[in-house]
Amino acid sequence: MEEENPLYFGMDSYESVEAKKNLLSAEMFLLNMIKIIRRYNLLRAEELGIKFQIYKSVKKLDAAVKKTNSSFPFLKIPQKTGEELVRKEAKTIKEKFDEDLESQLREIQERLKSIS
């Protein structure tokens, strides 16, 4: 009886061809993955460049807006006057809605009386 060498085993031609095909397929897959990763890295670098340009443009725009705002005269309105105007507006709006609700309630009560 021959002793088998654990480091070597024989393959027939079909197994050899299939192993080569599998190896080449794996190599093709890895090369495609490398191509995809490189394309991704290029796109990310392009995206970063675009974001940086947008950031610079926004900074310039912000500076221009601040410069423009500083050239406009601003009126100083006393705080209480502004608050009082807002309160008056809210009060008139509330009264208008209250009157409208009251009129609707009266109409509904009249309808109920006419039905009974």
C-alpha positions, 0 to 999 in steps of 0.5 A: 500500500502506498502512503498518500502525501497529504500535501499533494493530490491529483486532479483530472483535466475537467477539475483543473479547467473548472478550478482555472475558470473559478480562479479567473472568475474570482479575479475578474470579480475583484478587478471589477470591484476595484474599478467600482471602488476607484469610480466611487472615490473619484465621484466622492472627490468630485462631490467634495469639490462641489460642496467646497465651491458651494460653501465658498459661494454661501460664505461670499453671499453671506458677506454680501448680505451683511454688507448690504444690510449694514448700508440700509438705515434701520428704524428703531421701534420701541419694544412696547409699541410693537407688543401693543400693536400685536396685542391689539391685532390679536384682540380684534381677530379674536373678537371677530371670530367670537362674533362669528361663532356667536352668530352661528350659535344664534342661527342654530338655536333659531333652527332648533326652535323652528323645528320644535 
